Amino acid sequence: MALAATVDASPVGHTPLTPRMVKLVAFASFIGTTVEWYDFFLYGTVTGLVFNKLFFPASNPFVSLMLAYTTYAVGFASRPVGGILFGHFGDRIGRKPLLVFTLLLMGVSTFLIGLLPTYDAIGVAAPLALLLLRIIQGIAVGGEWGGAVVMCFEFAHRENRGLFGSFPQIGLAVGLCLSTGIVALMTAVLSTEDFAAWGWRVAFVVSIVLVGIGLFVRLKIIETPEFAKIKEAQHIAKVPVGEVFRDYFPNVLMGWGARYIDGVVFNVYAVFTIAYLSQTLHYKTPDVLFAITIAAFLLIFTIPLGGKLSDRIGRRPLFGWTSLVSGLLAFPAFYLMHYSGNILLAQLAIIVPFGIIYGGVYGPEASLFCELFDTRVRYTGISTVYQLSGIISSAITPLVATALLAAGGGEPWLVATYMLIVGIISAVSVYFMRRTF
C-alpha cells in the first residue's frame, strides 16, 4: 500500500503537495502520537505497581490502589479541556502549531514525573504534585489526538481515509508497546526494591528523547489542504465548540456512545488486568506485562488493517460488529484468566481480544469520527467526541472494574457483563449515526 497513492496534486497555498510531504505528515502524526501515548500509558502501567505504594500513605492496599487509580482517572478527566482548548485554536489558526505545543507539554510533564520525590520525602506535596502533572498530561494528549488525526485525514483521498486516518492510531499501539515493554524489562532485570526505588523513574525520564525526535519531524510539515482552503476563503469558525453543540449534537451524542467500547476494552486489558492478574491472581508481573506488550505489538498491524477494511466495507458496519464481538469475548477471556491457572492461557485471554479484535474498533475510529464534522469545526468536533466520552469510557474503567470485582466476591462475571452491555451500547450508537460528511 503506497502512501503516495493518497496524494492530491493541488497546491496548498504556493506549496506543492508532494508524495514526500504526504509521507512526512503520516510519519509526523505517527511519531507524535507514539510519544504522547507512551507518556500517558506509562503512568497507567506503573500506577498499580508503584504509585499506589510510593505516593499514597493509606495502610489499606485496596484504598491505596483506588487512590492511585483516581489520579489515573484525573488524566482522562482533563483531556476534554485539552481537546476543546487546542481544538478551538486548531480550527482557527491551524493544525500544525498546536501539534508542536502539545508534544512539548506532554514531554516536560512526563519528565518531571520521573523526578518527583515520594510521600516519605515530602509528604502530601508528593501526591498533589503527581496529580498536577497528570492533569497536564491529560490536557496535552487531549489536544494531540484530534490534531494528529485531522492532519492525516485531511491529507488523504476519500477512498483511503480509513487507512490514512489509522496512522496516528498506530501510535497508541507503539506507545503502549514501549511503555509496557520497558516496565516489563525493568521489573524482570531489577529487584522489586530497585524498581520501586529508581527503576520506574528511568522509563519516565527517557521519554524526553522521543519528544526530541517528534519535534524534529513535526517542524517540517505544512498545513492541511482543507484547512488552507477555508482559511483562504475566510470561512473560519468563530467559536468552534459552540457550532459543534449547536449544529452537530446528534452526531456528538452517537460518537460518545460509539467510543464507549474503545475506552472500556483498552483500560480493562491494558490497565486493570495488571493489578488483577499480578496482585489478585498472583501471576508474575513481567508475564502480565509481556502479554500486554505482545497485544500492543499486534495492534501495530491490526489497526491499519481495520482502517483499510473500513475503506472497503464501511466504517460503521465494521465498528458496530466488532463492538459486539469485543463485549462477548469478555466472558471466555475472564474465564481463562481467572480459572485456568495457566499463564499461557491467561496471556492468550489478553492477546486475542485486545491485540486482534480491538483493531477493528480502533482502526476505523479516527476516520469515523472525522466524517461526523465539517472541516471548519472538525478538530474541535472529534476532540469533543473522543475526549469527553473518555471520562466515562476510559477514566473510570479501572475503578469500575475493581469495584465490580469486589462486589462479585472476587469473581469476574460482573466485569464481563459490564463489557457486554458497553459493546451493545456502542453498536447501537454507530447504527443511529446521522449521514456523515
N, C-alpha and C positions, 0 to 999 in steps of 0.2 A: 504494500500500500504506500504509494509515494505521496508525501505531503505536498509536493509541487503540484499535484493534480487539483489542489484546492485553490490555486492562485487565481485571483481576478486581475486581469491586465489593466484595469482602470487605475488612474493615478489617485493618490491621496494627497491633495494639495498639489505640490510640484514634485512629490517623491514617488517614483515608480514602485509599484508593489511587486517586488521580485520574488522568485521562489526561495531565495536565501532569506529574505525578510520574513516570509511566512514560516519557514522552519525555525528561525530565530524566535519568533513570537511563541511558537509551540514549546520550544525548549525553555524560554524565559518563564512561561506560565508554569511549566512542569517543575523547574528547579525552585521557583519561588514558593509554590505550594508545598513542595517537599520540605523545605526549611521550616515553613510555618507549621505544618502538621507534625514534623519531628519534634519541634519545641513544645507544641501543645499536648501531644500524646505522651511525650516523655514524662510530663507531670502526672498523667493518669497512670502510667506504668509504675511509677515509683510511689504513688500515693498509698497503696495498700501494703507496701513493703517497708517504707522508711518514714514517710511524712507523719503517719499516724503515731509513730513512736518517738520521733525527734522533735516535733513541733507542737505536740498536744499533750498536756500533763495528766489527762484523765487516767485513773488507775484501772478502770474497766476497759478491756480491749475492744469490746463492741462499741462503746461510746467513743473511744479514740478513733476507731475506724470510721464511724459515722461523721465525726467532726472533720476528718481528713477528706472524706468524700464530699462533704459540704463545700469545702474550699475548691474542690474539683468542679463541683456544680456551678459555683460562682463564676468560673471562667466561661461557662456556657451562657450564664445569665447576662454577662457583659458583652457577649458577642453581638446581640442586636444593636447595642449602642454603636459599636464599631461599624456594623453593616449599614445602619441608617446614616451615620455621620459621614463615612467615606463614600457611601453611595450617593449622598447629596452632592458632594463636591465632584465625584467621578462623573455624574450626569451633567454637571455644569461646566467644569474646566477640563475634563478629560480623564481617561482611564490610567494612562501611564504614570503621571506624577504621584498619584495616590498609591500605586503599587510599590513604588520605591520607598515611600514613607512607611507603609505598613510592615515592610520587610525589616527596616531599621528598628522600628518599635518592638517587634517581636524578638529580634536578636538581642537587644540590650536587656529586656526584661528577663529573658531566659538565662543570659549570662549572669545577671545579678542573683537569680535564684540559686545558682551554683555556689555563690559566695556567702549566702545567708548564715548567720550564727543560729544555733539551735535554742530551744526553750531553756535548757540548762544554763546557757551562756548569757542570754539577755532577757529571759522571762517572757512575759506576754507580748513583748515587742516582736518576738520571732514569728508567731502565727499571724500577727497583724501585718507585718512586712510581707510574709508569704501570700497573704490574702490580696494585698495591694498589687503585687507583681502578677498574681494570677488574673486579676481584673484587667491589667494592662495587656496580658497575653490574649485574653478574650477579645478585647477591643481590636487588637492587631489582626487576629485571624478572622474576626467578623468583617473587617474591611478587605482583607486579602482575597478571600474565596470568590466573592462576587466580581471583583475586578479581573482576576485571572481567568475566570470562566468567560466573562464577557469579551475579553481580548481574543480568546481563541474562537469563540462562537462568531464574532463579527468579522473575523478574517476568513471564515470558511464559506464555500459554496453551500447552497441549501441541501444538496444531496449528500453532503459529507459532514453536516453539522453534528450529528450524533458522535461520529468518530473523533472529529476535531475537538468538540467540547469535552471529550473524555480525557484529554491530555492533562489538564490541571487536576482532574480527579485521580490520575495515576499517582500524583504527588502524595495523596493520602496514603496509598499503599506503601510507597517507598519510605515516606516519613515514619509510618508505623513500623515497617520492617527494620529500619535503622534504630528506632527508639527501643523497641523490644529486644532487638538483636544485641545492642550494646549493653543493655542491662542483663540480658541472659549470659553474655560472655563474662561480664564482671562478677556476677553472682556465682558463676561456675569456677572462676580462677581465684577469686578472693574469698577470704573467710567472711562469715556473717558480720563479725566485728569490724573488719577493714572496710567492707562495703558500706556499712552504716556510718563509719567514721569519715570516709573520704571518697570511696569508690563511686557513689551515686553522683557526687559533685562533678566528677570528670565528664560524665555524659552531658551535663548542662553547659559546662564551660566550653567544650569543643564545638558547640553549635555555632560559635562565632565565626568559625572557618567557613561553614556552609553559607552563612549570611554574606560574607565577602564575595563568594562565588556568585550568589544570586544577584547581588547588586551590580557586579561587573557585567553580567549578561543583560539585566533589565535596563540599564542605562543606554543600551544600544538600540532598543526597539522604537518604533514610531507609533503614532496614534492609530486607532482602528478606522477603516474606511467609512463605516456607517456613522460613527460619531463625527468624523471630519465633515461629512455631508450636512448633517443637521446643524453643526456649528456655523458652517459657511452660509447656510440658509437662515441663520438666526432663529432656529426652532428649538432652542434650549429650554428645558423646563425650569420655571422659576422656583417652585417648591416641589421637587420630585416625589417626596413621601406623601404629600397631600394629593397629588394626582393618582398615585398608586392606590390609596384607600378610597378615593372618590370614583375612579373610573375602572379599577381592576379588582375590586374587593372579592367578587365571587372566585376569581382565579387565585387570589391570595389565600382564601379560605380552603379551597381544594388543595392548593400547594402545601399548606400546613398539614392537612390530613395525609397527603401522599408522603411527606417527609418523615412521618411518624415511624414507619418500619425501618427506615435507614438508620435513624439515631438509636433505636432500641436494639437492633441486631448488632450494630457496631459496638455499643457500650456493654452489652451483655457478654459478647465473646472476647472483646479486646481489653475490657477493664474489670468487669465483675468476676469473670472466671479466674482471674489471677489470685485474688484472696479466697474465692470459693474453693478452688482446687488445692491450693497450697496450704491454707490455714484450716479449712473445714474438713476437707477430704485427705489432707496430709500427703499430697503428691509433692515431689520436689519442684521448687520454684523454677529452676532452669528448664525443666521438662515442660512446664506450662508455657513459659515464655518462648520456648523453641517452637511449640505448636502454633502460637500466635504469629511468630515470625514467618513460619512456612506459609501460613494462610495469607499473610500480607504479601509475601513474595508471589504467590499465585495470583493475587489481585492485580499485580502489575500487568498480567496478561488477560485476565478475565474482565477487567474494567473496560479496556479498549474494545474487547470482543463484544461486550454488552453494548457499547456505544455504536459500533459498526452494525451490529444486528438490529439496533433500533432504526438505523437508516433504511433498512430493508423491510422490516415487518411493522414498524411504527413504534414510537416510544411508549405510548400509553398501554397498548396490549402487553408489551414485554415487561414494563414496570409493574403493571397490575398483577399478572400471573406470578411473577417472581416474588411479589409481596406475600401472596397467599402461600406459596411453597415455603418461604422463609419462616412464616408463622407455624406451619405444620411441622417443619423439621425440628422445632424446638423440643418436641416430645421424645423422639428417638435420640437426639443429641444429649439431653439431660439424663436419659436412662443410662446411656453408655458412660457418661461422666460419673454419675452417682453410684451405679450398681455394678459396673463391670469389674472394678478393682484392677483394671489393666490400663497402664499408662498409654499404651499404643492406641487402644480403643478410645480413651478419653481425648487423646490428641486428635484422632480422626473426627471425633464429635465436634471439634472446633474447626478443623481444616475444611471439611466439606461444606457446611452451611455458610461459613464465613469467607473462606478463600475462593470458593467456586460459585455458589448460588448468589451470594451478595453482589457479585459483579454485574448481575442482571438488573439490580436496583441502582447501584451507584454509577454504572457506566452511562446509561441514558439520562440520568437525573439532571445533569447540568443543562443540557440542551432542552429537556422537557420544561424546565423552569424558565429558561431564557425565552422560549416561544410563548410564554404567557404574557409577555410585556413588549411594548413597542420600544424602539431604540432610545427615545428621549428619557425614559424612566427605567430602562432595563437594569442598570447597575443597582439602583435602589430597590426595584421590584424583586429581583432574585435574592438580594441580601435580606429583604424583609421576610420572604418566604423561608429561606434556609435558616437564618439566624434566630428569628423569633420562635419558630417551631422547635428549635433546638433546646429551648428551655424545658419543654415537656419531653420531647423525644430523646434528647441526649443527656441534658444536665442532671436530671433526677433519676435516670435509669439505674445507676449503681445503688442509689439509695432505695429506690422502689424494689429492686431485685433482692437486696439484702433484707429489707423489711418483710417481703413476701416469703423469703426462705425461712425467716424466724417464725412468721405466722403459720407456716406449714409444718412446724415442728422439725425443721431441718430437711424436709422433703422438697424436691424442686418443682412439683407439679403446679403450684400457683404461679411460679415464674414462667413456666412453659405456656400455661393458659393465657397469661398476660400477653405473651408474644404472639399467640394465635389471634387474639382479639385485635391487637395492633395491626397485624397483617391484613385482616379483614377491613379495618378502617381505611388503611392506605389504598387497598384495591378499589374500594367503593369511591374514594375521593378521586382517584385517577379517572374512573369511569364517568364521573359527573363533571369533569373539567370542561370549561367552555372551549369553543373553537380557538385554536392557538394562532399566534402571529407568525 
